[in-house]
Amino acid sequence: MSELRTDRLVLRDWRASDLDPWAAMNADPVVREYFPGVLTREQSEASVARFQADLDRRGWGWWAVEVAATGEFIGFTGLDPVEEGMPFSGVEAGWRLARTAWGHGYATEAARAAVAHAFEGLALAEVLAVTAAGNLRSRAVMSRLGMTYDPADDFDDPEIPEGPLRRSVVYRLRAQGAGVRPPGGR
């Protein structure tokens, strides 16, 4: 079992009880605003199976996120190797939360725990974060994590169809001088 904890959150393995709220999140067009579309329940189920297989195999990946005080599942956060075919390589940090969890600092708190694990537990030299250029909420999380943005790294994501979501940005955080605070810190 792979688990990270912060003051308010638990990043953990996936459970069968996560599937309904995960599928509902992925069917929400507002949550999926910066993706090509919503996911079917079957696609959400398949993603959970992949995420848990990665956690089982390597001990890190996309963790389910729950609020420690209530046990409520609110989304996912974690780390994953950049997919082949991208104009860069490395390990990407990412997050996706249910709308009800927005505005509480959960994305930053959970992502900070994942990044701390990348540097302290996995000894990575750098962590990346990628999003659609227009996704200002995610870009704000990246900035709060201390990640830096260079417009020279902007690219058209080959996995996204032509259109306004294709242009993507890359943020980077190097281990040296990252000043990563303990997972509970905000």
C-alpha positions, 0 to 999 in steps of 0.5 A: 500500500502506497500512502502520503499524508498531509495535515488535511489529506490522505493520498492513497490507493484506490478503493471500489467506493471511489469509482462512483464519485470519480466517474461523476467528476469525469462526467462533469464538463466543468471539471473536464473544461480543459480536456477534449471531453468528458469520460464515460463510466467505463473510461473512468473505471479503466483509468482507476485500474491503470492508476492502481496497477501503477501504484502496485507496480512502482509504489507511486503514481496517481493516488486517490485523494481523500479528506482525512477528517471525513474520509470523503474522496475528492479526486486524484493527485500524483506523479507519472512519467511523461508519455512518449511523443511529447517534446520533453521527458521526465515525471509530471505532477498532476491533480484533478479534484471534484468541484466541491473541493475547489477553493480550499487549497487541497490541490496545492496541498496534495500536489506539494506532498507528491512533489516532496515525495518525488524529490525526497522519496524518489530522488528525482532532479526535476518535476514537471507540470503540464496543462492547457495554456488557458487553465489559469487555476492549474497554472496558479497551483503550479506557481504556488508550488514554486514551479517556473514557466518558460514560454519557450517550452509551450507546445501543441499537445499531439494527443489533443485535437486541433482547437483552443485546448491544444496549446499547452504549457510546461512548468518545472521545479528542480529539486535543488533549491526547490524549498519543498516544505513538508507535506502538511505545509501550505 
